[in-house]
C-alpha cells in the first residue's frame, strides 16, 4: 500500500502562483510514475501532469503547459506541482496519483494509477 497526502492548495487571485506538494509513504521502494489530476465541479477528472521516477521525463496537459512545472524529490518521497499564471479555469480539486512502473511512458488515463491522495482545493478568483 502507498499513502499519498497533498498540501498547498488555497485561494489565489488570477495571475498568482501556488505550489502543491504530495508526500508518499508506505511501500514506495519500487520505481514509480507520479502524476497530478484535477476535477472541477460538474466535470470529469482530467490529467494535469506526470513525472518519471528519475524526474527526467515529464508530461503536461496542453492547458497547463508553460505555466505548471512538475518535479519530484525521491529522497523525500515527494512530488511537487508549481503552478504559475493561474487562471479561474484552473479552479478544481487537485489529486496526486501514483503508479508502479519500471519504465517511463506517456499515459494520461487515470485508471492506470494505483493510488490516490484525498485531494486539495485550488480556487483562483478573477
N, C-alpha and C positions, 0 to 999 in steps of 0.2 A: 504494500500500500504506500501511496505517496500523498502527503497532505500539502495543500497549497493555500497560502494566506496572502491576499492582496492588501495593499495600503497605498495611500497617496491621493485618493480621489478627493473631490471637493467642488466648490463653486468658484468659477473664474470668469472674468469678462472676456468677450471676444478679442482675439489677438494675444491673449495671455498664454501662460505655459503651466504645465503640471508634469510631475514625474511620478509614474506609478511603479510600485515595486511588488514583486511576488516571491515570497520565500518558500522554498520547497523543503520538506522534511520527510523522514521515513526511508523507504527503500529507493534512494536516489543514486546508488552507486553505479548504475549502468549508464551508458550514453543515452542521450535523450534529445528530443526536439521540444522546445518550449514556444508557446505562442500566446497571442492576445486576441480575444474576440470581444465583440460588443453587441449589446442588444438595446435598442431604443424602444420606448413604449409602442405597442401595436405592430412592431416589426420583428422579423426573424433575426436570430443571432447571425452576425456576419464576421468574417475574418478581418483582422486588422494587420497582424504581423506575426512572423515566426523567425526563429533563430536556431542554427545548428548547435551541436554540442561544443564545437570549437569556437563558435562565435564568428567564424569567417564567412559563413553563408547566412543570408537573410532574405526575407520576402516581405513585401508590403502590398496592401491593397492600394489601388490607384488613388483612392480618395484621400489617403494619408501620406502618400509618397512625397518626400521632400519636406514634410512637416514633422513627422514622427520618426524617432530612432529607437530601435530595439538593441539591447545589449544584455550580456549576462556575466556573472562572476561565479564560476563554478566552485571556487573556494568557499563562497558564502551560500551556495545553492540558491542564488537569487537571479531573477531576470528583471530587467527594467524596461519601461517604455517612457521615453522622453517625448512629451507632446508640446509642440510649439505652434504658434499662429493658430490657436484653437478657434473653431467656428461653432456657432449654435448647433449646427447639424452633427457635431461630434458628441453632443449630449447623449449619454447612454450609460448603462451599467457595463463596466469593463470586466471581463473574466480572463483569468490566467489559465492556461491549459498545458498539459504535459503528456508526452507520449514517448515510450521507449522506442529507440530507433538506432540501428547500428550504422546507418549512413544517412546523409542529408538528401532529402528530396522535397520538391515543392508539392504540397498537398494542403489545400485550404478548406478541406471538408472537416467540419467539427466532429463528425462521427469517428474519425480516425484517432482522436485524442483519448487517452486512457483516464486521465484525472483532471478535475476542475476545481478552481477556487470558488469561494462564495460570492465573489463579485464586489466591485467598488464603484460607487456612483460618481460620475463626472457630469457636471452641469455647466454649460457655457451660456452665459447671458449675453444678449445683444446690446 
